[in-house]
Amino acid sequence: MPAETPPARKGRKMPQVLEGARTIFLRDGFEGASVDDIARAAGVSKATLYSYFPDKRLLFLEVAKAECLRQSEEAMALITADLAPRAVLTLAATRIVAFVLSDFGIRTYRICVAEADRFPELGHEFYDSGPALVRQRIVDYLAQAVGRGELAIDDLELAADQFAELCKADLFNRIVFGVGSTVSEAERQKVAQGAVEMFLARYAPRP
């Protein structure tokens, strides 16, 4: 078992280090990102950068976690228990589609896949810091909606996973595999609305 990487040191320059690293990782990928470029983009010395993150892998992981957490918190804030399923699912679908198709989301996904053999914990940490949090929030909301008789779901976890996959539809694969470089707002809305309609068609209570 490989030795664990020591945790990053906290400090006042941490935000600018993470922002500089985010810029370079998105531009050059994990392998292509150089410590010199990251330090330059962050406006700190290499010595300062290393004092925060002695391992480039740890730096990338921290950047991915921070961005994913920010995105997930924005999505979770929209999932409120007092709204009807259609309204909540529409808001959630819009946010999920936006994130999975974002430049950061796509690039991070590619990096996690590319580095999966060498650094399997990257994918786990990325998933746990964002998608898993949104999934649990959706599961919690679905449970409440089922309790109110607004939905009929036996397996809440499966239903939440199905919803997330519906929000990807064909668009995610198109972007990941480079079939298309852009997705129109109309296409995004079509997928989000389609996900909601499909989900409700399956899980709406039967009269």
Secondary structure, 3 states (H helix, E strand, C coil): CCCCCCCCCCCCCHHHHHHHHHHHHHHHHHHHCCHHHHHHHHCCCHHHHHHHCCCHHHHHHHHHHHHHHHHHHHHHHHCCCCCCHHHHHHHHHHHHHHHHCCHHHHHHHHHHHHCCCCCCHHHHHHHHHCHHHHHHHHHHHHHHHHHCCCCCCCCHHHHHHHHHHHCCCCHHHHHHCCCCCCCCHHHHHHHHHHHHHHHHHHHCCCC
